[in-house]
Amino acid sequence: MQTSLILANVGKHIDLQADESAFFISLLKEKQLKRKQHLLRENDICLQSVFVNTGCLRGYTLDKNGYEHILQFAPPGWWIADMYSMLTRQPGELFIEALEDTEVLQLHVDDRDRLMREVPKFERFFRIILENSLITFRQRLMENLGLPARERYLLFCKRYPTLIERLPQKQVAAYIGVTPEFLSKMRAELLKGK
């Protein structure tokens, strides 16, 4: 199991002793996903926090017309989960799908709770992760409500610089809330303006 990336992620927020790192790693489960394979579907109860080692995941919902609304991309080094479902232990609304072959490390919610009890500094780590998630979703909401599509696209490029060339245009368009055709036209105008 490749653990250097997740330990570096944790190390940004808390310092671990060797035995604490070993205990944390012992609670993780490695999972391989093929492109287009779902890790979570609508109405599933999310019981795992997921850390991306390689590949890329997306979290999305479907509206009543079947239109996809992408809430988050998770490239390597990012965490993803249906937070509502995980915290309430109720069926969720989020789909989590691999956009390419992906390796993840999963931490079951019960193991996360045990980890926070036995290594209290992890409570700080998960609080920071949750706070960062809330800030990111709030910023995204404000951007979608108040910014024109061009600025939303430029913020996407800044937020996910490694994904802009890897993702299909349809995925980027669904994230920023425009049609693929509109995105194509906008990108062409941006290239002309450079």
C-alpha positions in Angstrom: 0.0 0.0 0.0 1.4 3.4 -1.0 1.1 5.7 2.0 3.6 8.5 1.5 1.0 10.9 -0.1 -1.5 10.5 2.7 1.1 10.8 5.4 2.3 14.0 3.8 -1.3 15.2 3.7 -1.7 14.5 7.4 1.7 16.0 8.1 0.6 19.4 6.8 -1.7 19.7 9.9 -0.4 17.5 12.7 2.9 15.9 13.6 2.8 12.1 14.1 5.1 9.8 16.0 6.1 6.6 14.2 3.7 4.4 16.2 0.8 6.9 15.5 1.5 6.8 11.8 1.6 3.0 11.9 -1.7 2.8 13.7 -3.3 5.2 11.2 -2.0 3.2 8.3 -3.3 0.0 9.8 -6.8 1.4 9.7 -6.7 2.2 6.0 -8.1 0.0 3.2 -6.7 0.2 -0.3 -9.1 0.0 -3.2 -8.6 0.0 -6.9 -11.3 1.6 -9.2 -11.6 1.3 -12.9 -12.6 4.2 -15.0 -16.3 4.9 -14.7 -16.6 2.6 -11.7 -18.7 4.1 -8.8 -17.4 4.2 -5.3 -20.7 5.5 -4.0 -24.2 5.9 -5.5 -27.2 8.0 -4.6 -29.2 6.5 -1.6 -26.1 4.6 -0.4 -25.0 5.4 3.2 -21.5 6.8 3.1 -19.3 5.1 5.7 -15.9 5.9 4.3 -13.7 8.9 4.0 -11.7 8.5 0.8 -8.2 9.7 0.0 -7.0 9.7 -3.6 -3.6 8.2 -4.2 -3.6 8.1 -8.0 -6.2 8.9 -10.6 -9.2 11.1 -10.1 -12.7 10.9 -8.7 -15.7 13.2 -9.1 -18.6 13.8 -6.8 -21.9 14.7 -8.5 -25.7 14.7 -8.1 -28.4 14.2 -10.7 -31.4 16.5 -10.8 -34.9 15.4 -11.6 -34.2 15.9 -15.4 -31.1 13.7 -15.2 -28.7 16.6 -15.5 -25.4 16.1 -13.7 -24.2 18.7 -11.3 -20.5 18.1 -10.4 -19.8 19.3 -6.8 -16.1 18.2 -6.5 -13.2 16.7 -8.3 -10.7 14.7 -6.2 -7.3 14.4 -7.8 -4.3 12.8 -6.0 -3.9 14.2 -2.5 -7.6 15.1 -2.0 -10.2 13.7 0.3 -13.8 13.0 -0.8 -17.0 11.7 0.9 -20.7 12.4 1.1 -20.4 14.4 4.3 -24.1 14.6 4.9 -24.6 10.9 4.7 -21.4 10.1 6.7 -22.3 12.4 9.5 -26.0 11.6 9.7 -25.6 7.9 8.6 -28.6 8.5 6.3 -28.8 7.7 2.6 -27.0 10.3 0.6 -27.5 12.1 -2.7 -24.0 12.0 -4.0 -22.4 9.8 -6.6 -18.7 9.3 -6.4 -17.2 7.9 -9.7 -13.7 7.3 -11.0 -12.9 9.4 -14.0 -9.8 7.2 -14.8 -8.3 4.2 -13.2 -7.9 5.3 -9.6 -6.3 4.0 -6.3 -7.8 5.2 -3.1 -7.3 4.7 0.6 -10.5 4.4 2.6 -11.0 5.1 6.3 -14.2 3.7 7.8 -16.1 6.2 9.9 -15.9 3.8 12.9 -12.1 3.5 12.5 -11.9 7.3 12.1 -13.8 7.7 15.5 -11.5 5.1 17.1 -8.4 7.0 15.6 -9.6 10.2 17.2 -10.1 8.6 20.6 -6.8 6.8 20.6 -4.7 9.5 18.9 -6.5 12.8 19.9 -4.4 14.9 17.5 -6.4 13.3 14.7 -9.5 15.1 16.0 -7.6 18.4 15.1 -6.7 17.0 11.7 -10.3 16.0 10.8 -11.6 19.3 12.1 -9.2 21.1 9.8 -10.2 18.9 6.8 -13.9 19.6 7.6 -13.4 23.3 8.0 -11.5 23.5 4.7 -14.3 21.6 3.0 -16.9 24.0 4.3 -14.9 27.0 3.2 -14.4 25.5 -0.3 -18.1 24.7 -0.7 -19.1 28.1 0.5 -16.7 29.8 -1.9 -17.9 27.7 -4.7 -21.6 28.6 -3.9 -20.8 32.3 -3.9 -18.8 32.0 -7.1 -21.7 30.2 -8.8 -24.2 32.8 -7.6 -22.2 35.9 -8.4 -19.6 35.3 -11.0 -19.9 35.1 -14.8 -19.0 31.8 -16.5 -15.6 33.1 -17.7 -14.5 33.9 -14.1 -15.8 30.5 -12.8 -13.8 28.8 -15.5 -10.6 30.7 -14.6 -11.1 29.8 -10.9 -11.6 26.2 -11.9 -8.2 26.3 -13.8 -6.6 27.8 -10.7 -8.2 25.3 -8.3 -7.5 22.2 -10.4 -4.4 23.1 -12.5 -3.5 19.4 -13.1 -7.0 18.5 -14.3 -7.7 21.1 -17.0 -6.1 19.1 -19.7 -7.0 15.6 -18.4 -10.8 16.1 -18.0 -13.3 15.9 -20.8 -14.8 19.3 -21.6 -18.2 17.9 -20.6 -17.0 17.4 -17.1 -15.5 20.9 -16.8 -18.7 22.4 -18.2 -20.9 20.5 -15.7 -18.7 21.7 -12.8 -18.9 25.4 -13.8 -22.5 25.2 -14.8 -22.4 25.8 -18.6 -23.0 23.7 -21.7 -20.0 22.0 -23.3 -20.7 24.1 -26.4 -20.6 27.4 -24.4 -17.4 26.2 -22.7 -15.7 25.5 -26.1 -16.6 28.9 -27.4 -15.4 30.6 -24.2 -12.1 28.7 -24.2 -11.6 29.7 -27.9 -12.2 33.4 -27.0 -9.7 33.1 -24.0 -7.1 31.6 -26.3 -7.6 34.4 -28.9 -7.2 37.0 -26.1 -3.8 35.8 -24.9 
